[in-house]
Amino acid sequence: MTDPTDQPIPGAPGSGPVEDPAIHQAEEAMTQREAKAISLFDLRKVIAGVFLVYGLVLLILGIFGSHEDKTKAAGININLWVGIAMLVLGLLFVAWSLWRPLVSEEEEATRRGSGRLRRAPS
């Protein structure tokens, strides 16, 4: 006969790890939500959007503006050139945020280590 008090209690010290798939799925879903939240508040995307919008406005003004506006700056169509430069800079910010997405500190630590040098135990 087995005594019910002899069976290990889940989660008690010495009973071993308890694997619950629901907990694992919840942790994974929370990690995905955290990654989306970090990506959502990426400042590079906000800056890229501002540069792209203002660059597009200046480009349109440079192309369709009056002749007087185009030649005010020593005969240089400054709106056109600054608009092109702002569009290029905005696209560089977009490319940067796509090539190097933000990751949480925990994920970075598990992927590449913490980056700290540790002393060997003495």
Backbone bond lengths (Angstrom), bond angles and torsions (degrees), N, CA, C in turn:
res aa  C-N    CA-C-N  psi(-1)  N-CA   C-N-CA  omega(-1)  CA-C   N-CA-C  phi
1 M - - - 1.428 - - 1.525 109.01 -
2 T 1.322 114.16 141.82 1.461 118.32 177.95 1.513 109.36 -102.57
3 D 1.267 112.89 139.34 1.456 119.64 178.83 1.527 108.27 -90.81
4 P 1.333 120.17 128.39 1.462 121.07 -178.65 1.532 112.84 -62.19
5 T 1.301 117.59 -20.28 1.467 119.44 179.96 1.517 111.37 -79.64
6 D 1.358 118.22 -13.58 1.465 121.09 179.45 1.530 112.87 -81.77
7 Q 1.337 118.99 -13.45 1.453 121.04 -178.07 1.526 109.36 -79.65
8 P 1.350 116.09 142.34 1.469 118.69 -179.18 1.526 111.85 -67.19
9 I 1.294 115.40 145.72 1.459 121.90 178.29 1.537 107.19 -91.09
10 P 1.326 118.13 127.31 1.463 119.32 179.77 1.529 111.14 -61.03
11 G 1.324 115.59 132.00 1.450 120.89 178.36 1.515 113.73 87.19
12 A 1.330 117.05 -6.69 1.462 119.58 179.23 1.524 109.28 -78.62
13 P 1.333 118.34 153.17 1.458 120.29 178.16 1.525 111.20 -57.49
14 G 1.315 115.22 133.66 1.459 120.09 179.21 1.510 114.00 87.29
15 S 1.326 118.65 -5.28 1.462 119.98 -178.23 1.523 112.14 -89.17
16 G 1.353 117.83 -7.34 1.459 120.88 179.65 1.513 111.22 91.22
17 P 1.313 116.24 168.92 1.463 119.45 -178.14 1.520 111.88 -71.68
18 V 1.300 115.35 144.94 1.455 121.69 178.65 1.526 107.03 -105.82
19 E 1.322 116.71 120.07 1.460 121.69 -179.70 1.520 108.72 -100.14
20 D 1.290 116.33 116.63 1.453 121.29 176.99 1.521 108.18 -117.38
21 P 1.335 118.35 114.93 1.465 120.04 -177.10 1.523 112.64 -62.15
22 A 1.305 118.96 -30.49 1.461 121.22 179.83 1.525 110.49 -66.26
23 I 1.319 116.76 -38.89 1.466 120.49 178.46 1.516 109.64 -67.28
24 H 1.328 116.53 -42.22 1.464 120.47 179.14 1.528 110.84 -61.84
25 Q 1.328 117.98 -43.21 1.466 121.38 179.42 1.526 110.84 -65.72
26 A 1.327 117.05 -39.19 1.461 120.56 179.30 1.526 110.81 -65.34
27 E 1.337 116.88 -41.09 1.460 120.40 178.15 1.524 110.90 -64.80
28 E 1.328 117.03 -39.91 1.460 121.21 179.65 1.527 110.66 -66.40
29 A 1.332 117.21 -41.59 1.466 120.92 178.40 1.523 110.28 -64.78
30 M 1.335 117.15 -38.46 1.464 120.58 178.91 1.525 110.60 -66.66
31 T 1.328 116.97 -37.98 1.456 120.99 178.22 1.530 110.28 -65.30
32 Q 1.320 117.68 -40.26 1.460 120.81 178.92 1.523 110.90 -66.42
33 R 1.344 117.03 -41.01 1.464 119.98 177.51 1.524 110.98 -64.59
34 E 1.323 116.21 -38.58 1.463 120.36 178.68 1.529 110.49 -64.86
35 A 1.324 117.48 -40.73 1.463 121.04 178.71 1.522 110.84 -64.69
36 K 1.337 117.38 -39.50 1.458 120.07 177.52 1.517 111.21 -66.29
37 A 1.330 116.72 -39.36 1.462 120.07 179.41 1.523 110.89 -66.03
38 I 1.318 117.14 -39.84 1.464 120.48 177.87 1.519 109.73 -64.39
39 S 1.324 116.95 -43.24 1.458 121.12 -179.68 1.529 111.16 -67.34
40 L 1.323 117.36 -33.13 1.452 121.36 -178.54 1.523 111.14 -65.30
41 F 1.312 117.62 -36.67 1.454 121.37 -177.51 1.524 112.19 -97.36
42 D 1.315 117.12 27.99 1.454 121.59 177.53 1.524 107.92 -73.70
43 L 1.313 116.53 115.34 1.451 121.92 -175.98 1.520 112.44 -65.30
44 R 1.324 117.57 -25.98 1.458 120.24 179.07 1.522 111.58 -62.23
45 K 1.329 117.32 -34.81 1.461 120.60 179.61 1.526 111.10 -70.83
46 V 1.313 117.11 -37.25 1.464 120.75 177.86 1.529 109.84 -65.31
47 I 1.329 116.63 -46.93 1.458 120.74 179.08 1.529 110.35 -62.20
48 A 1.324 117.02 -41.64 1.470 120.59 178.46 1.522 110.42 -60.72
49 G 1.319 117.22 -42.73 1.464 120.38 179.69 1.516 112.17 -62.11
50 V 1.334 116.65 -42.29 1.459 120.28 179.32 1.529 110.47 -63.86
51 F 1.317 117.02 -46.73 1.465 120.07 179.79 1.526 111.25 -63.58
52 L 1.320 118.16 -39.44 1.459 120.45 -179.61 1.528 111.77 -66.43
53 V 1.333 116.94 -42.17 1.468 119.78 -179.59 1.524 110.36 -66.80
54 Y 1.335 117.18 -50.85 1.467 119.86 -179.48 1.533 111.18 -64.90
55 G 1.305 117.45 -37.53 1.462 120.32 177.66 1.512 111.81 -63.20
56 L 1.327 116.45 -40.47 1.466 120.14 178.41 1.528 111.10 -65.82
57 V 1.333 116.84 -41.03 1.464 120.37 178.14 1.531 110.04 -61.86
58 L 1.334 117.22 -47.19 1.462 120.02 179.98 1.530 112.05 -65.21
59 L 1.317 116.59 -36.93 1.467 119.97 177.83 1.528 110.81 -62.72
60 I 1.315 116.55 -43.43 1.473 120.43 178.90 1.527 110.18 -65.17
61 L 1.351 116.50 -42.38 1.470 119.08 177.13 1.522 111.54 -64.17
62 G 1.317 116.64 -36.20 1.456 120.13 178.83 1.504 113.18 -68.54
63 I 1.312 117.21 -32.12 1.467 120.70 -179.49 1.523 111.32 -83.83
64 F 1.339 117.03 -45.88 1.462 120.96 -171.98 1.526 113.56 -104.21
65 G 1.325 119.65 4.10 1.459 121.40 -179.24 1.518 111.99 -71.72
66 S 1.329 114.47 170.50 1.464 119.21 -179.88 1.528 110.42 -71.74
67 H 1.322 115.38 162.14 1.469 120.53 -178.49 1.533 110.80 -65.18
68 E 1.326 117.92 -34.28 1.458 121.31 178.72 1.528 111.10 -64.67
69 D 1.324 115.85 -42.11 1.472 119.56 178.89 1.522 111.25 -66.22
70 K 1.310 115.66 -35.88 1.470 119.60 -177.60 1.524 112.26 -70.88
71 T 1.331 118.19 -28.13 1.469 120.54 -174.96 1.529 113.31 -107.14
72 K 1.327 120.00 10.65 1.464 122.33 -178.65 1.526 112.55 -63.91
73 A 1.294 118.49 -38.79 1.466 122.57 -174.10 1.526 110.10 -92.83
74 A 1.325 116.57 71.63 1.466 123.14 176.83 1.524 112.57 55.12
75 G 1.318 115.89 37.94 1.454 120.14 176.87 1.522 114.51 80.58
76 I 1.350 117.97 5.97 1.469 121.69 -179.54 1.532 108.29 -102.09
77 N 1.316 116.31 134.36 1.464 120.69 176.57 1.533 108.17 -79.25
78 I 1.324 115.92 81.98 1.465 121.88 -172.66 1.528 112.28 -64.49
79 N 1.333 117.78 -34.63 1.467 120.07 178.71 1.526 111.35 -62.03
80 L 1.313 115.76 -40.60 1.463 120.19 -179.65 1.528 110.87 -64.97
81 W 1.331 117.16 -48.60 1.463 120.39 -176.07 1.524 112.76 -69.99
82 V 1.315 117.20 -40.19 1.470 119.42 178.03 1.528 110.08 -69.50
83 G 1.326 117.41 -36.38 1.468 120.38 176.55 1.517 111.67 -61.91
84 I 1.327 116.83 -42.89 1.471 120.89 177.90 1.531 110.14 -63.78
85 A 1.333 116.04 -44.28 1.468 119.42 179.76 1.528 111.38 -62.82
86 M 1.334 117.25 -40.81 1.468 119.79 179.37 1.527 111.43 -67.18
87 L 1.321 117.46 -37.50 1.466 120.10 176.35 1.523 111.16 -63.71
88 V 1.314 116.84 -42.91 1.473 120.36 178.46 1.524 110.18 -62.85
89 L 1.337 116.76 -44.64 1.464 119.90 179.23 1.530 111.43 -63.52
90 G 1.323 116.99 -40.96 1.465 120.41 177.10 1.521 111.79 -61.78
91 L 1.326 116.34 -41.50 1.472 120.07 178.08 1.532 111.45 -66.73
92 L 1.330 116.91 -34.63 1.469 119.51 175.72 1.525 111.36 -64.80
93 F 1.324 117.46 -39.42 1.463 120.44 177.09 1.534 110.98 -65.05
94 V 1.327 116.67 -39.81 1.473 119.95 177.65 1.529 109.81 -63.61
95 A 1.327 116.60 -45.79 1.467 120.10 179.82 1.529 110.54 -62.37
96 W 1.316 116.97 -41.07 1.466 120.76 179.22 1.525 110.95 -61.68
97 S 1.316 117.67 -43.17 1.470 119.77 -179.30 1.525 111.52 -70.44
98 L 1.325 118.19 -25.38 1.465 120.13 176.82 1.528 111.66 -81.68
99 W 1.331 116.48 -38.29 1.462 119.82 -178.93 1.516 112.49 -73.60
100 R 1.327 117.35 -36.29 1.459 122.26 -178.07 1.528 110.24 -124.74
101 P 1.341 118.59 73.68 1.466 119.54 -178.35 1.530 110.87 -67.35
102 L 1.320 114.94 154.20 1.460 120.07 178.06 1.520 110.04 -72.59
103 V 1.325 116.48 141.35 1.453 121.97 175.50 1.515 107.90 -128.57
104 S 1.314 116.26 154.81 1.457 119.62 179.18 1.524 109.75 -70.49
105 E 1.315 115.66 159.68 1.459 120.27 -178.81 1.529 111.35 -63.07
106 E 1.328 116.59 -35.91 1.471 120.01 179.70 1.520 111.12 -65.67
107 E 1.335 116.39 -43.32 1.463 120.18 -179.00 1.518 110.55 -66.05
108 E 1.328 116.30 -39.59 1.460 119.72 179.51 1.524 110.44 -65.98
109 A 1.315 117.12 -38.25 1.462 120.67 179.58 1.527 111.06 -66.62
110 T 1.316 117.80 -35.91 1.466 119.46 -179.69 1.518 111.47 -77.60
111 R 1.340 117.59 -27.19 1.453 119.47 -179.29 1.522 112.76 -79.66
112 R 1.333 117.53 -45.47 1.449 120.00 -171.50 1.518 113.73 -123.01
113 G 1.275 118.99 6.10 1.452 120.05 -173.91 1.512 109.63 85.82
114 S 1.291 116.95 172.43 1.454 120.50 -175.77 1.521 112.43 -81.09
115 G 1.318 118.00 -18.12 1.445 120.48 -179.14 1.515 113.18 87.68
116 R 1.301 117.31 -2.18 1.465 120.55 179.85 1.529 109.81 -93.38
117 L 1.294 115.10 145.59 1.451 119.46 173.43 1.519 107.75 -89.74
118 R 1.295 115.93 133.35 1.463 120.35 -178.56 1.520 109.49 -115.76
119 R 1.292 114.61 145.20 1.465 119.40 176.08 1.522 110.14 -75.54
120 A 1.296 113.41 147.33 1.446 118.35 175.48 1.535 107.88 -73.25
121 P 1.330 116.94 146.80 1.465 118.50 178.93 1.520 110.17 -62.90
122 S 1.330 115.44 138.73 1.465 119.06 -178.20 1.502 112.59 -96.95
